[in-house]
Amino acid sequence: MFYVVVCPNCKTPRVIEDNVKNVTCFKCGKRLSTKHLRIFFKTDDLREARMALGLLNAKINGKEDEFTCIFKE
C-alpha cells in the first residue's frame, strides 16, 4: 500500500509505503513519524499514488487547472 502524505512542518507532499515507520522530509529535513501524518490518498498502485502526488502538488501551488488539463487532452 502507498500513501500520499504531507510534511506538517513545510507542507511538502510525498509518497510513502505502509511498512515505513519514520521518514525524513526531502525539503526541510524534519524526521517524521508516519503514524502522525495525515493520509491524503492511499492505493496499491505506485503509478496512481504518483498521480495523486502530482495533483496535490498542483493544488498546493494553485495550479490544479493546469495539471488536470494535461490529462484531459
N, C-alpha and C positions, 0 to 999 in steps of 0.2 A: 504494500500500500504506500502511496505517495501523498504527502500533504503540502499544500501551499500555505505558508505562514509568513508573518511579518515581524521583523525585529521591533520590539516595543521602544527601543532606545532611539533608533534613527529612521524607522519606518521603511526599511528596505525589505522587500519580499524575497522569498526563496523557496525552493522545493527541498523537502527533507523526506527521508524514508521513515516508516513507522517503527523500525527497530533501533533508532538512534535516540539516546537519552539526553545528550548535550550537543550543541552546535556553537560555532563561533560565527558571528556576523561577518560577512565579507567586507562590508563597508566600514563599520565603526569598531570592529574587533571585540565587541562585548560577548562574553560567554553566556549562552542561554540554555536553560533547562527546557527541553521540549514539552514537558508536561504542563508548563505555564504559558505556552504560546497559543494564541487564538488560531484555529484552523479555518481558513477561508475556503478551501476546496480540498476534496480528497478523491482519489481514484487509484485503480490498479494499473493504469496505463501512464507510463512516463511521458509519452508524447502529449497526452491530454493534460497532464499536470503542467508541462511547459507552456502549453497554450493558455492555460488559466493564469500562469505566472505572467505571461506577456500581457494579458488583458488587465490584470491587477496593476502591473507597472504603468500601463496606459492610463488607467483610472486615476492612479495616484498623481500622475503628471498632467492630468487634464486633457489627454489625447485619446480618449476612448473611441471617439468617432473616427479618427484616422486609423486606429488599429482595426476596428471592425469593418471598415470599408475595404480593406485589403482582402478580407476573406469573403466578401460578397461578390467580388468580380469574377 
